[in-house]
């Protein structure tokens, strides 16, 4: 499975961005799709993850601001990010996994897209 993320950029605090990720090599119909991020000097963390049945899991810091969604026909996964804060600045990674129980350790990772939020 290959994952290609896009949509990152520079935005002012309070603004919005939508990240996109296209998967190739496999269907995403039954996959656990997610977004992780890593800020400079910090550990990589789960941001949002969605199971095949629509179940979702968000980091507490993004609840109510970020929304994960997918388009199975297009093999696309999205992360809508609203009310962005400077602390959201990080490299964001799209991920693909097989089981919900292992959602924090997905099998496949995309290359990352930089999100920078200015204050």
N, C-alpha and C positions, 0 to 999 in steps of 0.2 A: 504494500500500500504506500502510495506517495501522497503527500499533503503539501499544498501550496497556499500559503496565507498571504493576504494583501489587505490594504485599507488603513494601515497605520499612518501616522503623520504627526504634525505639530498642531495643537489646538489649545485655546485658552481655557482656563478653569471655567467650569459651567457649561462648556460646549459638549458636542456629541461627535462620536465617530462610530462607523460600523465596520467591523472586521469581517472579512470573508475568507473562506477556506474551501478549496476544491480538492476532492479526493479522486485518485485514479488507482486502478489496479484492483479495486474491489467495490462491491456495493456498500452503502452505508446504512441500508434499511434496518439492519439488526445490530449495528455497531453502537458502542458507547462513545459519543463524540464530545470532545471537551476543549476548553481553553485554559491554558496555564500562563503564568507570567513570571518573569524574573527581573527584579530591579537591581541596579548596581549594588554590590556588596550584600545582597540578600539571597536567601534560598528561594528556589523556584516554588511557586505555590499554585494550587488549583484555584481558578477563578470561577468557572462554571462548567458543568458537565450535564449531558442529557442522554438518557437511555432510550432504547428503541421504542418503548411504550410511552414516552413523553415525560417520564419522571426526570426531575431536575435537582441539581444541588449547586448552591452558590456559596462563595466565600461570604462571611458575614459583612465584610467591608464593602461588598458590591450589591448586596441585596437591595432591591427596589430601584437600582440605577442601571443594572446590566441585565440583558435578556439574551439567552441563547436560543437558537432555532435552527432548523435544518430544512432543506429541500431535497428529498431523496431522489427525485427524478433527475435533478441537476448534480447530484452528489456534492451539494454545497452545505456548509455550516456557517452560521453567522453569529457574531457577537455584537449586539447593539449596546453601545455604551453612552449613557446620558449623564448629565450633571458631573462631568469629569472633574477630578481633583488632581492637584500636583502629585499626590501620593499614588496615583494610578500610573504614573510614568514607569514604563518597563518594556521589555521585549515580550511580546505575546506569542504563544505557540499554540497551534492547532494540534489536537491529538485524536487518535483512533484507538479504541480498545474493544475487547470482546465481551467482557463481563462487567456487570454493575458492581459486584463485590470488589473488583480490582480496579475501580475507576481512578484511583489515585496513582496507579502504575500502568498507564496505557502502553500498548505495544509500539505504536508508531507516533512519531513526532514530525511536525513540519519544521521549516527553517526559521521561523520567527519573523515577526514584523514589529518595528519600533513604534511605540506610542509615547509621545512627549506632551505633557500638559504643563503649560506655563501659568504662573500665578499672576 
